[in-house]
Structures are given as structure tokens and as C-alpha cells.
């Protein structure tokens, strides 16, 4: 989405700063552990700066890495800052300045590859701004927050779709030609449990492992078992099977583009993280909410290793660092 990157680039030029870090996930060598008392249970290396366009290759060895040891030592100290944002997430910030610690972290991380969990547009903006400047300088690096998801798993949540101008009746009428459609009992938590059960069951059966929960008009409907012939015609070739069978892939290519003819514009589609908010807006507008089941982190990592980007707005990793909690000036020494 070039306009989003250009807007972010204008903001970074005007402020000469990185206003929030990218969220990067990597898999360290240690076992899972819990965070210190009172934390949100997520540990991280960073925020720090990384050079755009570079990354580690291969995997690390065995045992607990140097980054993990530095973090475990740092979080035993009093935080530099502690705050709770309006979404209820606790944020704690520690400073690591010892040169030996920084060397240990750097030596450990160079053996790992990182996945951009949140901030793809910011990453593209970093690259854009670096390309504009030939001479070495602060634009060669970007602010990132690295999380070892082996020790501190992130939450992976779905991003739901609000189809503002598609009525539930029209959506169901078109979908019945190519999907199994069933009415599902509410309330919403119960309907979401049914979606999760259907998604797990679909993965264990032959055929496409897709399931969607449609909400609107005071009702819930489950869509699953898409017609294989429809998928063959509508889902692009030349991608791994794991990408071709993603719910977001099937939703956008088979349902939105083909059966429903809904353009991917803000006037027609809203991307909403909270399922209850998506349903409430669908009811208010007379539209349809398409509720999704979360993608497993393993699939995201596997596709990233193959150089395959996830479909637009298909995953939401969290918790995320708060905007403005850590800034990186591009003018200070």
C-alpha cells in the first residue's frame, strides 16, 4: 500500500524520529519461562536498532543464548519506567548499557532470523528513507523490539472483516453455491467456540481447511468445506500450499473477489481486531461481519522462511509496544 508508506515517510521526515519500534519475533534456544511478577509475561531484546535490509542466517546452537541471559538479569532490577496503557497492557522498560552485555546480545542475535510480526509498512518506510540518502547515517538503522517467542510466546490473533455494504442475506445466498452453510447458535462466545472447533476439524479432513463465521441480522452462520473447483479457479497458482489454503487467501480470492464482488476499499471493507466490535458494527450498518480463526505462528514462520508474505491483514501479533514509549531521534548523536 504505497500511500501508507508515503504517509509514514512524511511523518518520519517531519519529526526526524522513529516514533515506535517494529515488533520482530525470533526463536531462541532456551525453554519457555515466565516473566517477572507484575509483567505481561513477554520478554524482549530491545528496543534496539537494526540495519534495514539485513538479517541473520541459519539457526543458533543449543542452550540459553546470551540475549536471554542479559534479559533475565536486567528484569531483576527496578524498571526504568512502568505504565499501563488504555488497552490494559502493562509496559515495563529496562535500560541495558553494559558493553559486555551488548556484545553478548549482538553475538547471540546474529545467528537468528527475525520475523516482522507487526510493522511491515514501517519497515518499507525505513527502506524508502534509506534509499533517499546516499551517505551513511542514522537512516541506515531502524528501531525494533525483538521478542524470543520460544521463551515468551506472543499472542497471534485473527483480524476480522466488516463488509459494510453486503447484507447477510446476500452474502449467504452467494456463498451457498460453493460452501457448506450452517446456522450457529449464539451468543458470540459460543459461536466463536464453534468456529474454532470447525477450523480444527477442517484441518484434519481432506480438502481445504477453511472455516468462517458470518454475523449479521441477529444471526450467526458457519461457512466451511469450500468447493475445490472454485478454489482451483480463484486462488492464484505459484504459491506454497500453506499460503493457498490460508483462510485469508480463500476469503479474499474466492469469496470477496469472486462470489461477493466486494472491492478491498475502506468504503466496503473494515479490518477490525475485536470480534464483538465487528459484530456490533455489522448489526448497526446492516452489513456482514466475517469472523476469522487465528493462524498458527508456525505457519507464519514457515512461509517467511520461504520468502512468502502473508496475505494483507491476516494476523495480529501482540501485545505490542505502545507508540511513543521509546522514540529514536535521527538527529541526536
ABEGO torsion letter per residue (X at the ends): XAAAAAAAAAAAAAAGBBABBBBBBBBBABBBBBBBBGBAGBBBBOBBBBBBGBBBBEBBBBEBBAAAAAAAAAAABBBABBBBBAAGBBBBBBBBABAAAAAAAAAAAAABBBBBABGAAAAAAAAAAAAABABBEAAABBBBBBBBAAABBBBBBBBBBBBAABBAAAAAAAAAAABBBBBBBOBAAAAAAAAAAAAAAAAABBEBBBBBBBBEGGBBBBBBGBBAAAAAAABBBGBBAAAAABAAAAAAAAAAAAAAGBBBBAAABBBBABAAAAAAAAAAAGBBBBBBBBBBAAAAAAAAAAGBBBBBGABBBOBBBBBGABBBBAABX
